[in-house]
Amino acid sequence: MSRRLVAVAFALGLAATPAQAQLAGLPAASPLMGSVPAAPVTAEPLPLSLREAVDRALTHNLAILNARERVTRSDADRLRSLRDLLPHVEARTSLTRQTTNLAAFGFDTTLFPGVPSIVGPFNVFDARLGASQTVFDLSALNDVRHDRLALDAARLDALDTREVVTLVVTDLYLRADTAARRIDAVRDEVATAQALFALATTLRDAGTTTGIDVVRAEVQLQARRQRLIAAEHDFAKQQIQLARAIGLRAAQPIRLTDAALTLPKPAGTLDDALRAAASARADYRAAVARLQAAEATRQAAKTAQLPTVGVRADVGALGSSAGDARRTYTLAGAVHVPLFDAGRRARLAESGADVRDRQAAVADLAERIEADVRSAWLDVQAAEQELAVARNRTSLTRQELALARTRFAAGVTSNIEVIQAQNAVAAATDNEIASAYAVNAATAALARTLGTPGTAAAGAP
């Protein structure tokens, strides 16, 4: 697998497997590769810069939308946990007509001559406003703290998703831009092949070369045309994939305005990058928040044995009808003391295991972040060096082609030497384009490992 796929998949925290080889190591069904289209298709190609593509994705990408809903559900959990600590206020009104069997309450009416066993019917009117409040419940407070930290983690996860989406869309834009550059390069190859075919035909007509040189030149011309068709097809597919990720319809034509762009490398040294990454990475901060939430759950299990204190009060009017109702009230305080809870020990063991898992995850992620940064830094350096060599190689192969063309025109050699030089130029040009992409992909991946992927897109010319 190429370095760019490894770099992007590594930055996404994914295994670089052949199944993930397409589209920055992500399957086509991944939410990162989907979106909810929000604009109709236009006949004219839509001008699109890298920054505009990222901005569209941060609004319409499916992974972004899913992350927002996870935050909403986490906030709902937090509000639900507050229910036991906030006041409960209710109002009720009732009018009842009933009879009562005194014997059911233990009264022996035979001892009271003249007193019927069935009393009534009679009316009871009750209108009441009541409230209850938990005064002290340390376990519930820790539950609320857990849900608040879980909400913080969900928000940080959403921020991390934005960073991942930024990286993926940046990579898709770079791939489309690379495909466009390859089209320009192959068109130059077609033009060169046409000129060499015309030269071979002229030399054959002049009797200075044989017909086989003309056939060889025509074969090369057809091969270049075939490469152009493939390059244009690849560019069209790259546009579709980019459109799908940023909220455009697949049929929408796109015109990339950041042609042959070069992403800015993060400023500073490797040590600066290592220091910045630990505090900037949203996934690390989310992991810390989850650890704190697990600790809150363990504290809730520990404090579940403590007494809880609550108060309840109501005031209203009670009577046989609304007209003769009289004001009454109730005020009560209660202390609940748990004496035996068979499940508490299990909750303590489970919450303790969760805390240890989260501690291990945070420690591992801290080390992985350093490894990510160091690896991405090396990738950028290697890609820049390879690009410099690739450019030099392209220059040399073009010189070789010019010399071979001169020798062929002078009749010193056949066009086999020219064809070999043509193939060398094509291979060197492809290598230079791929190397330029590798530099940008490695730079974007480095920005992701530092927790600042948006800076690369923002800094694009």
C-alpha positions as MATLAB code, in Angstrom:
seq = 'MSRRLVAVAFALGLAATPAQAQLAGLPAASPLMGSVPAAPVTAEPLPLSLREAVDRALTHNLAILNARERVTRSDADRLRSLRDLLPHVEARTSLTRQTTNLAAFGFDTTLFPGVPSIVGPFNVFDARLGASQTVFDLSALNDVRHDRLALDAARLDALDTREVVTLVVTDLYLRADTAARRIDAVRDEVATAQALFALATTLRDAGTTTGIDVVRAEVQLQARRQRLIAAEHDFAKQQIQLARAIGLRAAQPIRLTDAALTLPKPAGTLDDALRAAASARADYRAAVARLQAAEATRQAAKTAQLPTVGVRADVGALGSSAGDARRTYTLAGAVHVPLFDAGRRARLAESGADVRDRQAAVADLAERIEADVRSAWLDVQAAEQELAVARNRTSLTRQELALARTRFAAGVTSNIEVIQAQNAVAAATDNEIASAYAVNAATAALARTLGTPGTAAAGAP';
ca = [
       0.000    0.000    0.000;
       1.255    3.492   -0.859;
       2.547    5.848    1.795;
      -0.415    8.230    1.397;
      -2.973    5.528    2.210;
      -0.976    4.393    5.208;
      -0.597    7.986    6.398;
      -4.282    8.832    6.061;
      -5.520    5.549    7.527;
      -3.003    5.892   10.370;
      -4.155    9.428   11.080;
      -7.754    8.241   11.165;
      -6.858    5.574   13.689;
      -7.705    2.820   11.206;
      -5.846   -0.280   10.166;
      -4.365    0.122    6.693;
      -5.867   -2.980    5.097;
      -6.567   -3.698    1.416;
     -10.303   -3.451    2.114;
      -9.726    0.180    3.147;
      -7.509    1.009    0.206;
     -10.138    3.111   -1.558;
     -10.957    6.664   -0.554;
      -8.439    7.357    2.167;
      -8.743    3.855    3.583;
     -12.508    4.123    4.160;
     -15.282    1.882    2.795;
     -17.787    3.593    0.521;
     -20.580    2.948    3.062;
     -18.759    4.837    5.824;
     -20.670    7.891    7.136;
     -17.488    9.876    6.472;
     -17.986    9.257    2.749;
     -21.693   10.188    2.747;
     -23.759   13.323    3.158;
     -27.253   14.764    2.940;
     -27.402   16.787   -0.308;
     -28.736   20.288    0.226;
     -28.491   21.934   -3.206;
     -29.980   21.230   -6.639;
     -27.810   20.215   -9.575;
     -26.660   23.104  -11.766;
     -25.702   22.856  -15.401;
     -22.622   25.007  -14.934;
     -19.677   23.473  -13.048;
     -19.613   24.625   -9.429;
     -16.393   26.509   -8.544;
     -14.985   24.852   -5.452;
     -11.938   25.667   -3.365;
     -10.531   23.356   -0.708;
     -11.795   25.621    2.069;
     -15.281   25.699    0.535;
     -15.297   21.908    0.231;
     -14.380   21.522    3.902;
     -16.992   24.085    4.982;
     -19.700   22.245    3.035;
     -18.665   18.929    4.557;
     -18.777   20.333    8.097;
     -22.433   21.169    7.473;
     -23.708   18.263    5.382;
     -21.402   15.278    5.928;
     -23.256   12.299    7.403;
     -20.646   11.673   10.106;
     -21.050   15.287   11.272;
     -24.835   14.940   11.423;
     -24.557   11.657   13.334;
     -22.130   13.233   15.832;
     -24.558   16.089   16.478;
     -27.348   13.645   17.264;
     -25.087   11.748   19.661;
     -24.476   15.007   21.509;
     -28.234   15.621   21.661;
     -28.866   12.157   23.103;
     -26.080   12.613   25.640;
     -27.577   15.928   26.715;
     -30.934   14.185   27.140;
     -29.276   11.642   29.441;
     -27.836   14.498   31.497;
     -31.245   16.132   31.859;
     -32.771   12.793   32.820;
     -30.207   12.307   35.596;
     -31.037   15.756   36.999;
     -34.637   14.701   37.523;
     -33.950   13.163   40.947;
     -32.215   16.314   42.232;
     -34.477   19.028   40.870;
     -37.770   19.957   42.587;
     -40.883   18.032   41.568;
     -43.913   20.309   41.470;
     -47.428   19.181   40.650;
     -50.966   20.478   40.860;
     -54.062   18.319   41.067;
     -57.800   18.760   41.544;
     -60.269   15.985   42.217;
     -63.972   15.641   43.038;
     -64.967   12.229   44.368;
     -68.361   10.806   45.270;
     -68.051    7.588   47.256;
     -69.375    5.236   49.871;
     -67.297    3.475   52.511;
     -67.697    0.077   54.179;
     -66.725    0.661   57.826;
     -66.381   -3.055   58.464;
     -63.534   -3.114   55.954;
     -61.621   -0.826   58.326;
     -62.245   -2.965   61.419;
     -65.352   -1.248   62.808;
     -67.916   -3.642   64.263;
     -71.131   -1.747   63.703;
     -73.088   -4.229   65.825;
     -71.522   -2.576   68.863;
     -73.046    0.762   67.816;
     -76.746    0.398   67.258;
     -78.095    2.689   64.614;
     -74.719    3.117   62.878;
     -74.871    1.660   59.367;
     -71.986   -0.409   58.072;
     -72.077    1.508   54.768;
     -71.471    5.232   55.109;
     -72.348    7.571   52.292;
     -72.598    8.465   49.610;
     -70.607   11.649   50.270;
     -68.463   14.047   48.229;
     -64.766   14.887   48.654;
     -63.309   17.897   46.842;
     -59.508   18.327   46.924;
     -57.453   20.969   45.076;
     -53.778   20.861   45.916;
     -50.356   22.173   44.915;
     -47.467   19.958   46.009;
     -43.690   19.926   45.753;
     -40.902   17.563   46.757;
     -37.163   18.115   46.811;
     -34.159   15.907   47.442;
     -31.986   17.738   49.942;
     -29.042   15.339   50.083;
     -28.227   12.419   47.769;
     -24.502   12.106   47.122;
     -24.941    9.103   44.852;
     -27.357   10.999   42.614;
     -24.937   13.949   42.519;
     -22.203   11.646   41.236;
     -24.604   10.234   38.642;
     -25.255   13.776   37.421;
     -21.518   14.433   37.321;
     -21.042   11.266   35.244;
     -23.645   12.357   32.693;
     -22.214   15.878   32.518;
     -18.746   14.476   31.782;
     -20.244   12.042   29.276;
     -21.804   15.053   27.524;
     -18.390   16.764   27.499;
     -16.916   13.623   25.936;
     -19.666   13.514   23.305;
     -18.996   17.144   22.389;
     -15.277   16.429   22.107;
     -16.076   13.377   19.990;
     -18.085   15.661   17.708;
     -15.078   17.987   17.485;
     -12.846   15.003   16.695;
     -15.308   13.949   13.996;
     -14.991   17.427   12.467;
     -11.226   16.954   12.389;
     -11.533   13.548   10.733;
     -14.040   14.868    8.182;
     -11.681   17.748    7.420;
      -8.858   15.289    6.780;
     -10.993   13.002    4.608;
     -12.376   15.859    2.493;
      -8.907   17.366    2.156;
      -7.641   14.015    0.905;
     -10.547   13.666   -1.549;
      -9.904   17.175   -2.872;
      -6.205   16.419   -3.258;
      -7.004   13.197   -5.105;
      -9.300   15.064   -7.503;
      -6.662   17.760   -7.988;
      -4.047   15.071   -8.621;
      -6.312   13.456  -11.217;
      -6.717   16.838  -12.939;
      -2.932   17.336  -12.984;
      -2.541   13.878  -14.486;
      -4.956   14.812  -17.290;
      -2.805   17.869  -18.140;
       0.330   15.743  -18.115;
      -1.171   13.071  -20.391;
      -2.429   15.738  -22.787;
       1.161   16.932  -23.081;
       2.173   13.326  -23.782;
      -0.468   13.096  -26.533;
       0.790   16.338  -28.090;
       4.378   15.055  -27.979;
       3.334   11.710  -29.475;
       1.480   13.484  -32.285;
       4.547   15.583  -33.056;
       6.793   12.483  -33.080;
       4.323   10.619  -35.307;
       4.352   13.541  -37.734;
       8.168   13.599  -37.623;
       8.395    9.854  -38.336;
       5.956   10.241  -41.246;
       7.980   13.120  -42.696;
      11.249   11.202  -42.393;
       9.693    8.114  -43.998;
       8.403   10.189  -46.897;
      11.883   11.666  -47.261;
      13.347    8.183  -47.342;
      15.533    8.648  -44.287;
      13.691    6.107  -42.124;
      11.592    2.984  -42.496;
       7.857    2.401  -42.171;
       8.268    0.542  -38.905;
       9.305    3.768  -37.212;
       5.996    5.312  -38.313;
       4.073    2.310  -36.938;
       5.942    2.511  -33.642;
       5.152    6.225  -33.380;
       1.473    5.615  -34.131;
       1.320    2.857  -31.496;
       2.707    5.304  -28.965;
       0.159    7.935  -30.014;
      -2.730    5.510  -29.509;
      -1.321    4.421  -26.143;
      -1.182    8.056  -24.987;
      -4.754    8.634  -26.121;
      -5.828    5.571  -24.161;
      -4.058    6.942  -21.073;
      -5.905   10.232  -21.547;
      -9.278    8.461  -21.591;
      -8.377    6.615  -18.376;
      -7.168    9.844  -16.722;
     -10.374   11.705  -17.601;
     -12.454    8.781  -16.323;
     -10.534    8.764  -13.029;
     -11.025   12.519  -12.609;
     -14.793   12.191  -13.152;
     -15.002    9.475  -10.480;
     -12.929   11.529   -8.050;
     -15.376   14.422   -8.504;
     -18.317   12.138   -7.687;
     -16.636   10.878   -4.531;
     -15.809   14.422   -3.417;
     -19.371   15.577   -4.095;
     -20.811   12.704   -2.038;
     -18.769   13.675    1.010;
     -19.582   17.398    1.021;
     -23.330   17.521    0.437;
     -23.410   17.879   -3.346;
     -25.313   15.549   -5.620;
     -23.305   13.029   -7.609;
     -24.467   14.604  -10.888;
     -23.155   18.056   -9.940;
     -20.157   19.037  -12.114;
     -17.309   20.622  -10.156;
     -14.500   22.965  -11.131;
     -11.584   22.880   -8.702;
     -10.281   26.391   -8.121;
      -7.255   25.399   -6.020;
      -5.307   23.842   -8.868;
      -1.931   22.233   -8.114;
      -2.130   23.487   -4.532;
       0.516   22.998   -1.867;
      -0.618   22.713    1.730;
       1.394   24.682    4.301;
       3.473   22.644    6.703;
       2.786   23.309   10.411;
       5.288   25.771   11.839;
       7.767   24.900   14.567;
       9.924   21.931   15.410;
       9.082   18.331   16.214;
       9.336   19.090   19.941;
       6.853   21.953   19.480;
       4.518   19.600   17.658;
       4.736   16.969   20.394;
       3.935   19.528   23.086;
       0.993   20.961   21.137;
      -0.587   17.635   20.211;
      -1.261   16.431   23.759;
      -3.454   19.413   24.630;
      -4.980   20.020   21.185;
      -6.208   16.538   20.290;
      -9.967   16.330   20.844;
      -9.897   12.533   21.018;
      -7.428   12.665   23.933;
      -9.546   15.194   25.818;
     -12.608   13.021   25.187;
     -10.768    9.998   26.592;
      -9.876   11.979   29.726;
     -13.517   13.065   30.109;
     -14.635    9.427   29.865;
     -12.130    8.468   32.541;
     -13.504   11.171   34.828;
     -17.059    9.996   34.073;
     -16.099    6.425   35.002;
     -14.611    7.696   38.260;
     -17.878    9.528   38.984;
     -19.814    6.295   38.439;
     -17.523    4.501   40.875;
     -18.099    7.254   43.435;
     -21.844    6.935   42.908;
     -21.612    3.214   43.664;
     -19.535    3.910   46.781;
     -21.904    6.576   48.131;
     -25.089    4.625   47.405;
     -24.980    3.338   51.015;
     -25.190    6.855   52.479;
     -28.525    8.194   53.748;
     -30.607   10.445   51.523;
     -32.705   13.334   52.793;
     -35.808   14.766   51.183;
     -38.720   17.048   51.958;
     -42.282   17.088   50.679;
     -44.998   19.715   51.115;
     -48.398   20.505   49.714;
     -51.109   23.084   50.285;
     -54.669   23.138   49.045;
     -58.371   23.171   49.795;
     -60.299   20.156   51.081;
     -64.033   19.819   51.578;
     -67.237   18.234   50.365;
     -67.467   20.767   47.561;
     -65.509   23.689   46.177;
     -67.743   26.106   48.041;
     -67.089   24.773   51.527;
     -63.470   23.649   51.039;
     -60.968   24.738   53.699;
     -57.270   25.288   53.378;
     -55.097   22.348   54.483;
     -51.413   21.585   54.113;
     -48.830   18.868   54.636;
     -45.144   19.286   55.424;
     -42.924   16.225   55.777;
     -39.262   15.373   55.856;
     -37.809   11.925   55.228;
     -34.459   10.215   55.719;
     -33.832    7.088   53.717;
     -31.089    4.804   55.068;
     -30.080    1.806   52.902;
     -29.466   -1.196   55.151;
     -28.818   -3.938   52.623;
     -28.254   -3.816   48.865;
     -27.138   -7.087   47.308;
     -26.220   -5.427   43.994;
     -23.922   -2.750   45.438;
     -20.877   -4.994   45.523;
     -21.365   -5.924   41.882;
     -21.729   -2.244   40.909;
     -18.509   -1.404   42.742;
     -16.609   -4.171   40.960;
     -18.004   -3.206   37.568;
     -17.334    0.515   37.982;
     -13.805   -0.211   39.228;
     -13.114   -2.293   36.132;
     -14.442    0.546   33.931;
     -12.099    3.026   35.620;
      -9.089    0.793   35.064;
     -10.068    0.293   31.411;
     -10.338    4.050   30.897;
      -7.018    4.679   32.624;
      -5.317    2.188   30.317;
      -7.015    3.732   27.278;
      -5.846    7.246   28.211;
      -2.271    6.079   28.804;
      -2.236    4.179   25.503;
      -3.705    7.107   23.579;
      -1.113    9.506   24.991;
       1.666    7.241   23.741;
      -0.092    6.690   20.417;
      -0.412   10.436   19.874;
       3.351   10.824   20.249;
       3.897    7.928   17.855;
       1.401    9.474   15.409;
       3.162   12.823   15.460;
       6.637   11.348   15.062;
       5.519    9.074   12.205;
       3.647   11.878   10.421;
       6.642   14.190   10.816;
       8.895   11.566    9.220;
       6.350   11.046    6.422;
       6.410   14.753    5.574;
      10.203   14.866    5.517;
      10.490   11.725    3.367;
       7.753   12.900    0.975;
       9.458   16.280    0.512;
      12.773   14.597   -0.251;
      11.129   12.187   -2.686;
       9.391   15.083   -4.449;
      12.709   16.894   -4.940;
      14.239   13.747   -6.459;
      11.136   13.178   -8.605;
      11.317   16.693  -10.028;
      14.979   16.241  -10.873;
      14.202   12.904  -12.524;
      11.459   14.485  -14.638;
      13.843   17.208  -15.787;
      16.470   14.647  -16.784;
      14.017   12.439  -18.687;
      12.767   15.447  -20.651;
      16.355   16.259  -21.590;
      16.786   12.636  -22.634;
      13.674   12.827  -24.831;
      14.864   16.043  -26.473;
      18.248   14.485  -27.287;
      16.686   11.267  -28.576;
      14.306   13.271  -30.750;
      17.225   15.245  -32.211;
      19.170   12.048  -32.930;
      16.129   10.515  -34.607;
      15.507   13.603  -36.723;
      19.159   13.534  -37.781;
      18.833    9.904  -38.820;
      21.429    8.743  -36.326;
      19.106    6.187  -34.704;
      15.646    4.682  -34.989;
      12.728    5.921  -32.929;
      13.090    3.046  -30.444;
      15.330    5.352  -28.486;
      12.675    8.079  -28.708;
       9.930    5.714  -27.535;
      12.006    4.628  -24.571;
      12.571    8.283  -23.684;
       8.817    8.951  -24.040;
       8.021    6.145  -21.616;
      10.653    7.446  -19.211;
       9.113   10.933  -19.279;
       5.622    9.534  -18.695;
       6.797    7.423  -15.741;
       8.774   10.299  -14.250;
       5.857   12.709  -14.629;
       3.466   10.252  -12.969;
       5.964    9.794  -10.163;
       6.316   13.565   -9.686;
       2.532   14.033   -9.550;
       2.200   11.171   -7.057;
       5.047   12.589   -4.974;
       3.429   16.028   -4.900;
       0.212   14.398   -3.701;
       2.159   12.428   -1.073;
       3.614   15.662    0.342;
       0.158   17.224    0.650;
      -1.392   14.046    2.082;
       1.408   13.710    4.639;
       1.065   17.395    5.570;
      -2.700   17.004    6.068;
      -2.135   13.865    8.136;
       0.428   15.700   10.284;
      -2.058   18.501   10.911;
      -4.598   15.877   11.982;
      -2.152   14.281   14.445;
      -1.597   17.746   15.930;
      -5.339   18.270   16.324;
      -5.351   21.172   13.829;
      -6.455   19.707   10.450;
      -8.387   22.849    9.585;
      -5.195   24.899    9.424;
      -4.046   22.993    6.346;
      -7.265   23.685    4.451;
      -7.376   27.288    5.658;
      -3.799   27.886    4.565;
      -4.295   26.539    1.062;
      -3.747   29.222   -1.594;
];
